[in-house]
Amino acid sequence: MSFGEFLKDRILMLVLQGICMTGLYGFLRLTGYGRGNCTLILLVWILILAAYILTSYVGRKRYFKEMKEILEHTDKRYLLGELMPDSWRQEDKIYREFIRKSNKSVIEEIRQVQEQQEEYKEYIESWVHEIKAPITGISLICENGRSKENFAGESFRKIITENQKIENYVDMVLYYARSENVYKDYMIQRINLKEAVFEVLEKNRFLLIENGIRAEVVCEDFAYTDRKWIVFILNQMILNSVKYRNEEAPVFRIFSEKRENGTVLIISDNGTGIKKEELSRIFEKGFTGTNGRTHERSTGMGLYLCKKLCTRLGIGISASSIYGQGTKIYLEFPISTYIAREDA
């Protein structure tokens, strides 16, 4: 900070001092003081003012020089509020507090971004391991089938099933990447829940046949949501039911209920169920629970992603379960005020 810049910030004070000096000089002359005495008084005033200005300038220049050196010698400049030198000035204390609060907010934002990046990195790593399984499965099917006469007919369905697994894993990555910006890629409309359910069942028909799973659908209601996103969520629910199925007679039912505030879609299965103490954690990132450790490898990301997407879309999601008997997932589609007016 130059001396000229320092004076520029105090131009109003200097003008006021000049006016006061002129007024005092005129007053003293009118009251009979000689010109020499008046001039001497003004000179003393000017000297005191100059000493004050110079002292203030030197102090401020030293203060800002210290802050500049701190910035130049630290790699964490966002901590300036904590590293600023102490000052007796109340203004400096207030500025320092403002900077601290601002930096704290920035640090929190940075931490959130870092957590999101770490979360995404962890998911990609787990996804890579997951997608290797169906790719290896397809390779083995092709390798083992070379010597079999009925290779085409017997292995065709297995290859499609493994390929569907790859497609599901790819979808999970794509939807996970988009989950932070759902509002940029969705269109709320009236959809037939039964059609959405059958679309998902058709997509996974070979997987269901291979595992001997029977599906019952009683769903005649409509809901207002984005079709693409809800199909993905339903797909994750069905994949979960397949993964934790009952080995003897697996079956799951999908039905809807009309309620006062909207429509509830219920996905019910007779699989392994969830322990009571684990039920409240099934939507947490990376939580696999007892089932994830005793069944095929699980990332604990499916229900977490469903919960995240449902929150973005304004859909309620909850679960109930009896361990050893089965699980129910509830998707609650509310009727918005806008849609109510539109229907009216």
PyMOL commands that set and color helices and strands:
alter all, ss='L'
color gray80, all
select helices_A, chain A and resi 3-8+11-30+35-72+77-83+90-145+151-184+193-203+205-210+227-243+276-281+289-294+302-313+337-343
alter helices_A, ss='H'
color red, helices_A
select strands_A, chain A and resi 189-192+214-218+222-225+251-259+262-269+316-322+326-334
alter strands_A, ss='S'
color yellow, strands_A
deselect
rebuild
show_as cartoon
